[in-house]
Every structure is written in structure tokens, then in C-alpha cells.
Amino acid sequence: MTALQEPVQAAMWQALNHYAYRDAGFLAERLYAEIRLPKHQSVTQRALV
């Protein structure tokens, strides 16, 4: 688990528990992107490519 994964996952569950489905969807996409990235590349670097 990366350093970013745990807080994003917690925020996603909080959003789901409060019926904030758009926020949960956004956070799930961000978490998915973080998991798929090579270890040397950040989310920001991937977005700029």
C-alpha cells in the first residue's frame, strides 16, 4: 500500500457512507490510477504526459 492509498481509501469510504457518490467515484478513480502507476511516476506526472 502506498502512502497516498490509505488516506484516499479512507476518504472514499467516508464519501460512500455519506452518500457523496460523485466524490467517492472521483476518489476511486484516483486510487485506481495510483495503484496502476509505476513506482517512479506520480499522479501529477502521469496527468502531464
C-alpha positions in Angstrom: 0.0 0.0 0.0 1.4 3.4 -1.0 1.5 6.5 1.2 -1.3 8.0 -0.8 -3.5 4.9 -0.9 -4.6 4.7 2.7 -5.9 8.3 3.2 -7.6 8.3 -0.3 -9.3 4.9 0.5 -10.5 6.3 3.9 -11.9 9.4 2.2 -13.6 7.3 -0.4 -15.4 5.2 2.3 -16.4 8.3 4.2 -17.9 9.7 1.0 -19.8 6.5 0.4 -21.1 6.4 3.9 -22.4 10.0 3.5 -24.0 9.3 0.1 -21.5 11.5 -1.7 -21.3 9.3 -4.8 -19.6 11.8 -7.1 -16.8 12.3 -4.5 -16.4 8.6 -4.0 -16.2 8.0 -7.7 -13.5 10.6 -8.1 -11.5 9.2 -5.2 -11.9 5.7 -6.5 -10.5 6.8 -9.9 -7.6 8.5 -8.2 -6.9 5.4 -6.1 -7.0 3.2 -9.2 -4.6 5.5 -11.0 -2.2 5.5 -8.1 -2.2 1.7 -7.9 -1.5 1.3 -11.7 1.3 3.8 -11.8 5.0 2.7 -11.9 6.7 3.4 -8.6 8.9 6.1 -10.2 5.9 8.1 -11.5 3.4 10.3 -9.5 -0.2 11.0 -10.3 0.7 14.6 -11.3 3.5 13.4 -13.7 1.1 11.0 -15.3 -1.5 13.7 -15.8 1.0 16.0 -17.5 2.1 13.3 -20.0 
